[in-house]
Amino acid sequence: MAVNMAVNDDLDPVRRLRVMAAATPGCVVVERVIAAPFEEVWAVAADLEGELPRYQPSVKTLRVTPGEGDRLEAVALGRAGLCASFAAVLRPGWCWMQSRTSVFGLAAVPVEGGTLLGRAGATRRRGLRMLAAPLLRRAFAAELDRFESRVRQRAQ
């Protein structure tokens, strides 16, 4: 018996991010409408090596190695000296990265007044999940402030 493994594209990227977050224990999602066109917002999001360390304060550097199609491998070096390897998928409006210890997601869709951007993330360490959620919500809100600032700076 054949199994249909086709991807259901009925969900836009932000809705897909919400579903992935709901299926990931301890995952937090923060969303914001950024008053800029999708292309400008996604240009910041897709520039993982150049921009992610600018708006994600725990990341000092991120190095990306292309894989097949929209698959990537990324190695993040943290400001505290920790290193993590991520398997990633990057396509227009969608970025999902997973390491042994954490999950990082971004999704965007055009909306009236700009672009809706969602940021998802979680720690995979069971003992920290409950403690981390409120901290992650505040951290992601501040991260989206920095992200929005980068969009404005690049548009000038």
N, C-alpha and C positions, 0 to 999 in steps of 0.2 A: 504494500500500500504506500503510495507516494504522499508526502506531507508538503503542503504549500508553505514555503518559508518566505514568501513575499512580504515586504515591509508595508504596513498600512500607513499611507501618507495622509489620512484624513485629519490627523492632528497637526496643528501648526507647531513650530518649534517651542514656543512658550508653554503650550498645553502639554507637549511631550515632556518638557522639563518637569512640569508639575507631576506627571505620572511617574517619571523616573525617581523623583524625590520621594513620592509616596511609597514607592517600592523599595527604597533604600533606608534601612533603619537609622534613625537619628538625623536624617537629612533635613536641612532648613532651606527655604526658598524666600528670597526677598525680591520684589519687583518694583520697577520705577519706569515712568514714561520720561524719556529724554527728548527734549524739544530740538530734535535734529533728524534729518533724513536717515533711513535705514542704512544706506551706503556709508555714511559718515560714522555712524555708531558701530557698524560691523567692521569697518576698517580698523578701529581700535581693538575690538574683540579678537579679530583674526590675527593680529600682529602679536602672537603669543610671546615671542622672544623679546621684542622691543617694548611692548606696552604692559604686559602682565606684571613685571616687576615694578612698574611705576604706580599701579593702583592696588596691588596686592602686597601689603607691607611685610609679610613674612617671607616673601620670595626675593632672594638677591639676584639670581640669574635663572633663566630657563633656556635650555637648549633643545631644539626640535630636530628630529630626524624623520624625513618623509618615509612613509611606508607605501602600501598599495592603495591607490584611490584616495579616499578621504581618511585613511588610517595613518596615525603618526605615533612615534615614540617620543617622549619628552623626559628630560632629566632636570629636576628643579633642585637648586642649591638654596637652602634657607639662610636667613641672616644669622641664625643661631648655629650654623654649620651643619645642619642636618641635610641629607640628600635623599631624594625620592625619585623613583622611576615610574613614569605614567604611561599607560596605553591610552591613546586618545583618538577621538573622531572629531574632525573639523570640516564643516561644510557651511555654506551661507546660512546664517541664522542659528547655527547649532555648534556647540563645543561641549564634549563630555570627556573628562579625563579621570582615570582611576589608577590609584597606586595600591600597594598593600595596606597602607594606613589611612588613605583619605580619598575623597571624591570631590571633584570640582566640575561645575557645569555653568554654562552661559547659553542663553537663548534670546533671540530677538525677532520681533515682527513689527512691520509698519502699522501704526495706528493713527487715528486722527490726532493731530497735534505733535506728531513725532514718531518715536520708536519705543515700544514696550520692551524693556530689557529685564530678563530674569537671571538671578544668580543663585545657584544651588550649591550646597556643599555639606559634607559630613566627615566626621572621623569614623574610622572603622574599629576603633578601640572601644570595646563594649563598656568598660567601666567609666569612660569619659562622655559617652553619648548624651546622657541626661544632663550632665553638668555643662556640656558644651553648647547645647541648643540656644539658650538665652544669650550667651556670649557671641555665638556665630551670627545671630540676628543683628546685634549691634555692630559687629565687625563688618558684616556684609553691607549694612546701610552706609557706613563710613567709606567702605570700598567703592560703593556706587557713587558717592560724592566725588571721590578721586577719579573714577572712570568718566563721569560726566564732565569733569574739568578737563580731562585729556581730550575728549571729543571737541570741546569748545576751543582748546588750544590748537589742535590740529586743523580746525576749520578756518582759523585766522590766516 
